[in-house]
Amino acid sequence: MGYRDNEYGKLRKVLLCKPTYFEWEPINETAKRYLEQSKFDYNEAQAEHAELADALKSAGVELYFIEPSKPHHYMVYTRDFGKNLDDGIYLGRFRMPVRMGEEDLFENYLKEQGFPVIGQVSCGSLEGGDIHFIDPHTIAVGMGARSSIEGIESLREFVKPQGINVIPVDFEYKYLHLDLLFVAVAERTCVVCKEGLSEEFIKELEARKYEMIEVPAKDAVELKNNVLSLGDGRVLSFKENTEVNQKLRALGFEVFDPSLKMFANGGGAPRCLTFPLERDPV
């Protein structure tokens, strides 16, 4: 079914949630700042999400939509409820009250649609934005604002029989999730904020011969790293991410760039807004 082990195989199916009940909450440093500096525009958010869906469809991706839940304003960021592994979807557990309970909604939807749910973190918190394969046998898991060491250890025990190693990656709370600091866009290419990551993790990437598109810390907190590989040399970014888009195109990537200002200012960008249900193997 193509559930597992890479972040850059051709994306076939993705799960979205329309922003019917989306509004900014002081859930992270980015959202807090924009709540003070500017005003949320509900109609603009609806239009931007439709543009995101159109970009994915134009890239040949099949879209699935979970029904929005009125109490869950941040459910639009579908990435965070879990992670696809070898034979299905492993559920995490949210740390922030505004997102608690989403796990059950996503689990019920996935089962209704026929996607296998293979387990759930047994303790602590674990969120999908922190979970990233850096090679087929190694998962890096961020330990910043959302995922706890208990949650990471629970995942480690779950994937150990599959021969997969888990590397905890510690970073400052202001970066929220690992995918604000590191995202693989191809087999040996990533977008990365070295300032926010440990020297040890950078050495892990160097050992795997990653070419690194570097992003400064001031841009990382603005979600400039938070792009999504569509496979086949294509990347979903966003219009406001001009410098990273230029760097990706200079390396030969085709970049899809819908406007996502309302979502980036709320604390999430293309990778946050998408949960890959199926990718081709690589």
Phi, psi and omega in degrees: 000347176077036182278339205255169141062008174209161183249004191218006169295161182303124182282124183256318184222142181218148180255127178238166172224121180296146186277043182303320183246015182290136169205156181291137174234152178284060189268342177206175187296324179295311180297320179300317182295316183284334173298327179278327190264333187213183186240135177290135180245105185299314182295323177295320179298319178298316181294320180295319181294323176296322177294321175301312180299319179296321179297318179295317179297321180293338176272005176084019181268135176277130186258138171242142181234121173277147179293127179296152178245126187303321180287345188255084186295336184255015179295341178301334177274080190289344183305327203271355184281346182177202183206139173284131176241200189300313188239019177155196190255128178259125183274139173267202176210131185281151178266322186274136181305324183297341183250351181298138181100341177298328183305316181294321180296316179293319179300313180298317180296313182300318179294321177298326182272357177088015177269129184290133172254119192256353180166179178211148177307134188271341180201162180071197179239148180205125184234144188299330178296345178266351191254123188211120172292128173256345164201172187299345183242009184221126175248126170269134179233120180291142178234075182242252185275340192239315183267134183261163179298328178294318178295320179295318179294325177297316176296318181302316180293326182291319185269350181304316179297341178273001181076025181256130178266146179244128179249113173290139180235109183275141177202171183291146182303329186298340181273355174067282182237161178301328184282010164270349183243334185209128173215126174280133179247348175202179188304321181228034178226135179218159170258128191214144171252098183296327182299329184268355185245157181286154176300326180298317181289322176300322178294326175299317180291320179297322179297332178266008174061040175289135165275128189250121171272109190272139180233130180290160183302322182297331178272329179299319179289348174265015175072020184290340174278344195276070179250168184234124174286132175261357184082166179056038176072026181238144182225136171266115177241213176211155190305321185286354185263055194297315185292316178295320178301318179297318181293320178296315180295325179296334177270002176098005178283144168273126186246124171265130189221069172295155175287130181223036185303315183296329182275319176297319178291337176275353174113015179205148183231205189306317181293321179297326187276358187228138172241108180294122178268332181205132173231156172288150173292158178234000000 
